[in-house]
Amino acid sequence: MRKVFLMFLLCFCLVSSGLFAKEFKIGVAVALTGKFGKAGNLVKDAYTYWQEKVNKNGGISVKGKKYPVKIIFYDDKSDPATGAKMIDRLINRDRVDLLLGGFGSSQVFAESAVAEKYGFPLISGAASSNKLFERGFKCYFSTLGKATEEVKGCVYAFSKLKNKPKTAAIVGADILFTSLACEGFKKYCNENGIKVVHFELFPMRLQDYNSLFLKVKEKNPDVLFVGSHLLVAMRTIKALKEINYTPKGIAFSYGPTVPKFVADLKGDANYVVAASEWTPNLPYKGGVLGSASDFAKEYSKKFGRSPDYVEAASAGGAVVQQLAIESLGLTPPLKDSDREKIVKWLHNNSVNTFYGKIKFDKDGANIAHPALAVQIQNGVKKTVYPDNVKDGELIYPMKPWKDR
């Protein structure tokens, strides 16, 4: 009994003296199941990669000491209400120090409202609806740009061609991010002299894609722009092939950059253009995760696939939060006043990272990041816009299904 008491006393003394390192607890509510489960798991992988990388080096370094990171994940089941409950649970039951964002504008819209209520900064790398930035929130931040701006690279890529398209159709799912992506496509088509001959938003639950695209086919636009998530993008390609409709060009707001798109569709994925905010060939570098190419190589080695830009943006959000902690010299457990300091630091500072320069505007949007466009060529993503970073030329028009 005496030995047990002495062991207890020793452990108590070690903890009290700080020899047993405390840890930073970070909470994440993200879609691991449901309609956004595939993409949500990419976000989880990105945070897990960052956590393992940091902990391998001993943890977050503050004033000469290192503190490990522990991430608590909850599945929001692709449901905004569930996500909001999980954020409340993370804050009030799990007593996390900080939060990171999940996947999807609808989910993050609800989850960030709870974070704002409690004064918790929440940095997202997988949500970019303009409405996220129109609420006057102080605690919400996004490493992505706004949805209407995110897609402009796709339109610019086509508009700079010598034989540029004259007409376009724009369709998309009627949810936060994708509907605003469609507005962005329309805005930049109008500004670049591409006439929009068909514009339609459809329910996310839509099953009959063939009828939708038969209507588009009748209008015979040169280019088809689609406000999409992964599921919408894949269903679109399958439907176009089934009705034997090949526009000269097709571009999506999101989906084709996810490895599953090429893995499942194989040759049918070729020539597709997609909006992006990061590629491994960019000349970006910074603390924690090194350069863009370093990140891509190590990430690919760990997961057996190249990282999607949403994964890079999510990891970038974790990095900038870490840099704020280190710069401010904060140690766990964090107090409300510590989180207030982090919010101010994020608003007032810019950092260079493997993801590029991150500078948050007053509304929380990243204003330092350019919009890119990539095209799948022989199963590989090639950056085709802008000119100063491209590693491939846009192939236009795309080959008909029967000629592939």
VOGU-3710 file (C-alpha; in Angstrom, 3 decimals, decimal comma):
1> mrkvflmfll> 0,000/0,000/0,000  2,893/2,305/0,879  4,458/1,649/-2,568  1,188/2,528/-4,301  0,955/5,760/-2,319  4,555/6,690/-3,139  3,994/5,998/-6,846  0,874/8,174/-6,779  2,789/10,933/-4,999  5,640/10,716/-7,527
11> cfclvssglf> 3,252/10,939/-10,494  1,497/13,901/-8,886  4,792/15,694/-8,406  5,879/15,007/-11,985  2,635/16,332/-13,389  2,771/19,381/-11,127  6,346/20,128/-12,127  5,503/19,942/-15,840  7,737/16,939/-16,568  4,693/15,189/-17,972
21> akefkigvav> 3,992/17,420/-20,966  0,499/18,791/-21,402  -1,081/18,649/-24,840  -3,057/20,877/-27,166  -6,520/19,379/-27,691  -8,062/20,320/-31,015  -11,620/19,457/-32,017  -12,963/18,736/-35,487  -16,514/17,994/-36,640  -16,314/16,683/-40,203
31> altgkfgkag> -18,344/14,512/-42,567  -17,005/10,965/-42,359  -20,258/9,389/-43,583  -23,152/10,586/-45,729  -23,075/12,399/-49,060  -19,877/14,308/-48,218  -18,161/11,421/-46,438  -15,590/10,723/-49,158  -14,382/14,319/-49,251  -14,676/14,713/-45,482
41> nlvkdaytyw> -12,281/11,847/-44,926  -9,731/13,718/-47,049  -9,940/16,591/-44,580  -9,463/14,160/-41,702  -6,384/12,724/-43,439  -4,926/16,230/-43,829  -5,301/17,046/-40,143  -3,990/13,627/-39,153  -0,922/14,134/-41,347  -0,225/17,510/-39,731
51> qekvnknggi> -0,719/16,069/-36,234  1,663/13,168/-36,849  4,247/15,448/-38,438  4,154/17,854/-35,480  4,184/15,123/-32,837  7,060/13,341/-34,547  9,084/16,471/-33,794  7,919/16,515/-30,181  4,901/18,781/-30,576  4,213/22,496/-30,910
61> svkgkkypvk> 7,223/24,449/-29,680  6,497/27,204/-27,171  9,250/29,019/-25,263  11,669/26,119/-25,456  9,140/23,415/-24,540  7,156/21,163/-26,853  3,524/20,218/-26,420  1,964/17,291/-28,333  -1,225/17,682/-30,351  -4,301/15,528/-29,826
71> iifyddksdp> -7,137/15,844/-32,346  -10,642/14,701/-31,415  -12,736/13,888/-34,501  -16,527/13,634/-34,576  -18,607/12,632/-37,596  -21,117/15,332/-38,514  -22,771/12,771/-40,852  -22,984/15,413/-43,616  -25,684/17,122/-41,549  -25,294/20,773/-40,427
81> atgakmidrl> -27,405/20,348/-37,273  -25,353/17,343/-36,174  -22,152/19,280/-36,843  -23,310/22,165/-34,676  -24,049/19,747/-31,810  -20,619/18,160/-32,171  -18,882/21,548/-31,940  -20,840/22,334/-28,780  -19,818/18,955/-27,403  -16,160/19,524/-28,227
91> inrdrvdlll> -16,161/22,896/-26,479  -18,283/22,142/-23,413  -17,702/18,446/-22,739  -14,314/17,657/-24,230  -12,872/21,044/-23,277  -10,767/21,373/-26,417  -8,321/24,248/-26,705  -9,039/25,025/-30,363  -11,082/23,959/-33,379  -10,448/23,238/-37,046
101> ggfgssqvfa> -13,109/23,241/-39,760  -14,823/20,316/-41,459  -15,986/19,842/-45,052  -18,734/21,640/-46,926  -20,116/25,152/-46,700  -23,477/24,106/-45,253  -21,844/22,128/-42,453  -19,181/24,739/-41,699  -21,818/27,495/-41,773  -23,635/25,840/-38,852
111> esavaekygf> -20,510/24,712/-37,001  -18,753/28,069/-37,171  -21,824/29,773/-35,689  -21,360/27,713/-32,511  -17,626/28,453/-32,503  -18,359/32,180/-32,818  -20,782/32,019/-29,897  -18,030/30,723/-27,608  -15,210/32,831/-29,049  -13,316/29,904/-30,595
121> plisgaassn> -11,353/30,615/-33,769  -12,284/28,109/-36,472  -10,097/27,827/-39,576  -11,578/25,956/-42,521  -9,851/24,630/-45,623  -12,916/23,035/-47,195  -15,687/25,637/-47,270  -15,872/28,781/-49,366  -19,480/29,926/-49,784  -19,648/33,715/-49,886
131> klfergfkcy> -22,312/33,623/-47,184  -19,759/32,321/-44,702  -18,029/35,695/-44,912  -21,118/37,909/-44,799  -22,107/37,364/-41,155  -19,768/39,816/-39,487  -18,030/36,996/-37,593  -14,664/37,657/-35,987  -13,672/34,039/-35,305  -14,229/32,370/-38,693
141> fstlgkatee> -11,321/32,045/-41,121  -10,853/30,213/-44,421  -7,650/29,346/-46,248  -9,763/29,184/-49,419  -11,037/32,178/-51,336  -14,736/32,869/-51,883  -16,786/30,481/-54,029  -17,596/33,036/-56,732  -13,908/33,901/-57,068  -12,600/30,350/-56,753
151> vkgcvyafsk> -13,952/29,343/-60,189  -12,711/32,291/-62,214  -9,534/30,443/-63,215  -11,643/27,932/-65,153  -13,354/30,637/-67,199  -10,084/32,503/-67,770  -8,396/29,308/-68,992  -10,983/28,956/-71,764  -11,284/32,679/-72,528  -7,560/32,992/-73,306
161> lknkpktaai> -7,700/30,418/-76,101  -7,366/31,664/-79,691  -10,505/29,698/-80,577  -12,194/30,567/-77,295  -15,752/29,324/-76,670  -18,617/31,640/-77,570  -21,411/30,036/-75,561  -21,763/28,211/-72,255  -24,275/26,335/-70,141  -24,087/26,546/-66,357
171> vgadilftsl> -25,733/24,006/-64,062  -25,177/23,105/-60,433  -26,540/21,688/-57,209  -28,765/24,099/-55,290  -26,733/24,205/-52,069  -24,533/26,926/-50,581  -21,164/26,383/-52,235  -22,236/25,006/-55,607  -24,968/27,567/-56,273  -22,528/30,406/-55,623
181> acegfkkycn> -19,922/28,700/-57,799  -22,506/28,845/-60,588  -22,944/32,575/-59,960  -19,178/32,925/-60,254  -19,130/31,036/-63,539  -21,889/33,310/-64,860  -20,134/36,491/-63,694  -16,857/35,640/-65,396  -18,508/34,323/-68,559  -20,291/37,653/-68,922
191> engikvvhfe> -17,057/39,575/-68,299  -15,167/37,520/-70,885  -17,694/37,608/-73,725  -18,997/34,043/-73,332  -22,783/34,008/-73,751  -24,680/31,911/-71,197  -27,417/30,048/-73,088  -28,609/27,862/-70,200  -28,521/28,360/-66,409  -30,105/25,875/-63,996
201> lfpmrlqdyn> -29,817/24,851/-60,352  -31,044/21,398/-59,375  -31,722/19,653/-56,044  -28,753/17,806/-54,513  -30,997/14,720/-54,318  -31,517/14,686/-58,115  -31,245/11,196/-59,591  -32,117/11,734/-63,278  -29,040/13,527/-64,612  -29,712/12,291/-68,151
211> slflkvkekn> -32,849/14,415/-68,588  -31,037/17,439/-67,188  -28,223/17,197/-69,694  -30,490/16,360/-72,612  -31,922/19,867/-72,109  -28,394/21,269/-72,144  -27,506/19,246/-75,239  -30,378/20,844/-77,149  -28,835/24,282/-76,544  -25,475/22,977/-77,862
221> pdvlfvgshl> -23,181/25,253/-75,803  -19,452/25,217/-76,471  -18,582/24,779/-72,792  -20,385/23,299/-69,805  -19,660/24,730/-66,347  -20,885/22,732/-63,346  -21,233/23,838/-59,725  -20,312/20,569/-58,072  -19,064/18,381/-55,290  -17,438/15,012/-56,029
231> lvamrtikal> -20,735/13,100/-56,328  -22,237/15,659/-58,710  -19,101/15,732/-60,867  -18,996/11,947/-61,228  -22,694/11,660/-62,004  -22,346/14,422/-64,605  -19,620/12,587/-66,538  -21,561/9,318/-66,457  -24,717/11,036/-67,714  -22,925/12,881/-70,532
241> keinytpkgi> -21,456/9,624/-71,762  -24,783/7,804/-71,547  -26,555/10,422/-73,693  -23,503/10,682/-75,983  -23,025/14,391/-75,459  -19,533/15,848/-75,612  -19,286/19,621/-75,219  -16,053/21,155/-76,465  -15,052/21,772/-72,877  -16,309/21,036/-69,374
251> afsygptvpk> -15,266/22,509/-66,023  -16,289/21,810/-62,442  -16,075/23,859/-59,251  -15,011/20,797/-57,228  -14,679/17,043/-57,609  -12,148/16,189/-60,344  -9,180/17,097/-58,115  -10,207/14,339/-55,688  -8,188/11,170/-56,525  -11,347/9,015/-56,564
261> fvadlkgdan> -12,609/10,920/-59,634  -9,825/9,647/-61,883  -9,591/6,279/-60,131  -13,258/5,480/-60,787  -13,820/7,160/-64,152  -10,423/6,323/-65,677  -10,259/7,524/-69,324  -13,615/9,271/-69,049  -11,998/11,738/-66,638  -9,576/13,030/-69,273
271> yvvaasewtp> -9,918/16,610/-70,593  -12,039/17,664/-67,630  -11,113/21,061/-66,155  -11,508/21,901/-62,466  -11,060/24,862/-60,171  -8,162/24,565/-57,757  -6,298/26,700/-55,233  -3,116/24,654/-54,913  -0,952/22,256/-56,897  2,336/20,544/-55,937
281> nlpykggvlg> 4,357/22,352/-58,615  3,807/25,799/-57,084  6,902/27,524/-55,648  5,501/27,765/-52,128  7,370/26,995/-48,909  7,308/27,821/-45,223  7,646/26,492/-41,720  6,277/23,193/-40,325  5,567/21,272/-43,565  8,304/22,583/-45,885
291> sasdfakeys> 7,585/23,238/-49,573  4,597/22,385/-51,751  6,557/19,569/-53,396  7,779/18,279/-50,005  4,215/18,100/-48,761  2,989/16,363/-51,919  5,754/13,738/-51,883  5,437/12,850/-48,200  1,655/12,921/-48,305  1,573/10,645/-51,337
301> kkfgrspdyv> 3,954/8,245/-49,620  1,741/8,048/-46,541  -1,663/7,755/-48,224  -0,781/6,249/-51,599  -2,350/9,131/-53,539  -1,548/12,735/-54,358  -3,184/15,365/-52,131  -6,218/17,268/-53,296  -6,112/21,053/-52,891  -8,720/20,860/-50,119
311> eaasaggavv> -6,341/18,605/-48,193  -3,552/21,131/-48,692  -5,844/23,995/-47,652  -6,936/22,110/-44,524  -3,378/21,290/-43,510  -2,488/24,907/-44,233  -5,148/26,016/-41,767  -3,651/23,798/-39,080  -0,201/25,228/-39,818  -1,267/28,872/-39,522
321> qqlaieslgl> -3,020/28,143/-36,226  0,152/26,461/-34,961  2,242/29,477/-35,994  -0,132/31,756/-34,087  0,302/29,667/-30,925  4,080/29,684/-31,247  4,290/33,396/-32,005  2,091/34,292/-29,026  3,858/31,857/-26,682  0,641/30,172/-25,528
331> tpplkdsdre> 0,629/26,924/-23,542  -2,186/24,457/-22,889  -4,794/24,492/-21,561  -5,827/27,663/-23,371  -8,013/30,274/-21,716  -10,668/32,437/-23,372  -8,200/35,334/-23,339  -5,674/33,152/-25,203  -8,195/32,427/-27,918  -8,927/36,149/-28,215
341> kivkwlhnns> -5,222/36,728/-28,794  -5,178/34,056/-31,527  -8,151/35,671/-33,292  -6,397/39,060/-33,288  -3,132/37,508/-34,460  -4,859/35,759/-37,375  -6,471/39,026/-38,471  -3,267/41,044/-38,219  -0,587/38,725/-39,620  0,284/36,942/-42,853
351> vntfygkikf> 2,411/33,800/-43,170  4,170/31,891/-45,927  3,487/28,169/-45,957  3,712/25,158/-48,269  0,148/26,114/-49,263  1,217/29,613/-50,209  0,782/32,960/-48,525  -2,099/33,084/-46,078  -3,532/36,519/-45,259  -7,013/36,784/-43,794
361> dkdganiahp> -9,232/39,724/-44,647  -11,555/41,330/-42,082  -14,283/38,875/-43,090  -11,972/35,862/-42,647  -11,386/35,056/-46,330  -7,861/34,367/-47,569  -7,109/37,290/-49,876  -3,554/36,253/-50,757  -4,341/33,143/-52,782  -4,724/32,977/-56,593
371> alavqiqngv> -7,408/30,935/-58,349  -6,037/28,087/-60,476  -7,426/25,774/-63,119  -6,248/22,223/-63,730  -7,053/19,782/-66,510  -6,851/16,000/-66,343  -4,571/14,798/-69,129  -3,776/11,088/-69,416  -5,004/10,629/-65,869  -2,724/13,350/-64,450
381> kktvypdnvk> -3,730/16,816/-63,213  -1,962/19,563/-65,159  -2,096/23,212/-64,144  -3,358/25,142/-67,185  -3,992/28,551/-65,588  -2,452/31,004/-64,768  0,416/31,169/-67,238  3,138/31,871/-64,671  2,651/28,523/-62,907  1,150/26,258/-65,550
391> dgeliypmkp> 2,799/22,968/-66,438  0,486/22,036/-69,297  -1,497/23,548/-72,177  -5,290/23,384/-72,146  -6,540/20,735/-74,574  -9,584/22,097/-76,415  -11,862/20,831/-77,785  -12,058/17,616/-75,809  -12,264/14,289/-77,645  -15,722/12,709/-78,100
401> wkdr> -16,443/9,638/-75,932  -16,334/7,304/-78,933  -12,800/8,396/-79,867  -11,158/7,672/-76,504
//
